[in-house]
Amino acid sequence: MNHDLNITKPYIGLTEHNYQQLDYSDGELVIINRLIYTPRMHSTQSEKAFIGFCRQGAMSFEMDGEEYTLNEDEVFIGYPNAIYSHYEMSSQLDCHLICISKSLLLELLYPNQGIWNKTLYLKHHHIIHLTPDNKIILDHLHALLMHNLRKDKPIFQKEIIHNIIQSVIYELCQTLVVSSQEENSKETNQKKILFDRFISLLSNNDIKKHPLSYYADILCVSSRYLTMVCREVSGKTAYDWIREYVQNDVRYYLLHTNLTIKEIAIKLGFCNLSFFGKYVRENFGKSPSDFRREIQEKNNGAED
């Protein structure tokens, strides 16, 4: 653990439930404008991804057993379901935290989620040092965000907040892509190149529900080797990635388009409506129409 932090204190850490004052919460997105000190300390885990912006001071912690120190003008990006522990913070820490569900993150990035996945998993970029231009843009977005949070529940607050967060994420994506391009010019690791090609192929394929062998054949490798490379580079198998992208497409078209269930099934490459219905029930726990209706009713209730 980094012991150079100024007046370090134990800190409960990166979670929206552990004695933090929430500035915004809608189930899929939690915003904490300033992390606060608490004398209790224990390991935490959340299904959400974390984006932490350090404006002043520093904090140290471990994510899945690996040590990180977040300093002034840096951003930390944490995977969903990671375990955080061993927190220390400086007394002057000023850090904003965004906790975002995996489904919302992919929705806001759709159809460019491949950029996020390739740069994060391929390069393991968990800490980004902000450039002066990054700081200016993110400071403006933060001011806009806080202005909307202070309003007395405007009609479209959720939509406005989500769109501001989407801009924040794309600003970070832009920085990740530039950094990745610079590193690619120096790197020839064949496994990382193969993973990059696989994610690009998967992202750009309109119909993603293909057997693993389909992608392996295009990439001229065996299914077993592709699975091994994906697990080694990203911690997830090739099948896990295919399943995740298919589920994201299904969720997106059911919740954000006016296409009929049959039209969605055809568009996403399912052989018939019955097979599509079975897939949705197995992966989302309900029929396509029930899933669509339940989320729409939930969103309408939140707006009321």
Rosetta blueprint (number, residue, H / E / L):
1 M L
2 N L
3 H L
4 D L
5 L L
6 N L
7 I L
8 T L
9 K E
10 P E
11 Y L
12 I L
13 G L
14 L L
15 T L
16 E L
17 H L
18 N L
19 Y L
20 Q L
21 Q L
22 L L
23 D L
24 Y E
25 S E
26 D L
27 G L
28 E L
29 L E
30 V E
31 I E
32 I E
33 N L
34 R L
35 L L
36 I L
37 Y L
38 T L
39 P L
40 R L
41 M L
42 H L
43 S L
44 T E
45 Q E
46 S L
47 E L
48 K L
49 A E
50 F E
51 I E
52 G E
53 F E
54 C E
55 R E
56 Q E
57 G L
58 A E
59 M E
60 S E
61 F E
62 E E
63 M E
64 D L
65 G L
66 E E
67 E E
68 Y E
69 T E
70 L E
71 N E
72 E L
73 D L
74 E E
75 V E
76 F E
77 I E
78 G E
79 Y L
80 P L
81 N L
82 A L
83 I E
84 Y E
85 S E
86 H E
87 Y E
88 E E
89 M E
90 S L
91 S L
92 Q L
93 L L
94 D E
95 C E
96 H E
97 L E
98 I E
99 C E
100 I E
101 S L
102 K H
103 S H
104 L H
105 L H
106 L H
107 E H
108 L H
109 L H
110 Y L
111 P L
112 N L
113 Q H
114 G H
115 I H
116 W H
117 N H
118 K H
119 T H
120 L H
121 Y H
122 L H
123 K H
124 H L
125 H L
126 H L
127 I E
128 I E
129 H E
130 L L
131 T L
132 P H
133 D H
134 N H
135 K H
136 I H
137 I H
138 L H
139 D H
140 H H
141 L H
142 H H
143 A H
144 L H
145 L H
146 M H
147 H H
148 N H
149 L H
150 R L
151 K L
152 D L
153 K L
154 P L
155 I L
156 F L
157 Q H
158 K H
159 E H
160 I H
161 I H
162 H H
163 N H
164 I H
165 I H
166 Q H
167 S H
168 V H
169 I H
170 Y H
171 E H
172 L H
173 C H
174 Q H
175 T H
176 L H
177 V H
178 V H
179 S H
180 S H
181 Q H
182 E H
183 E H
184 N H
185 S L
186 K L
187 E L
188 T L
189 N L
190 Q H
191 K H
192 K H
193 I H
194 L H
195 F H
196 D H
197 R H
198 F H
199 I H
200 S H
201 L H
202 L H
203 S H
204 N H
205 N L
206 D L
207 I L
208 K L
209 K L
210 H L
211 P L
212 L H
213 S H
214 Y H
215 Y H
216 A H
217 D H
218 I H
219 L L
220 C L
221 V L
222 S L
223 S H
224 R H
225 Y H
226 L H
227 T H
228 M H
229 V H
230 C H
231 R H
232 E H
233 V H
234 S H
235 G L
236 K L
237 T L
238 A H
239 Y H
240 D H
241 W H
242 I H
243 R H
244 E H
245 Y H
246 V H
247 Q H
248 N H
249 D H
250 V H
251 R H
252 Y H
253 Y H
254 L H
255 L H
256 H H
257 T L
258 N L
259 L L
260 T L
261 I H
262 K H
263 E H
264 I H
265 A H
266 I H
267 K H
268 L L
269 G L
270 F L
271 C L
272 N L
273 L H
274 S H
275 F H
276 F H
277 G H
278 K H
279 Y H
280 V H
281 R H
282 E H
283 N H
284 F H
285 G L
286 K L
287 S L
288 P H
289 S H
290 D H
291 F H
292 R H
293 R H
294 E H
295 I H
296 Q H
297 E H
298 K H
299 N H
300 N H
301 G H
302 A H
303 E H
304 D L
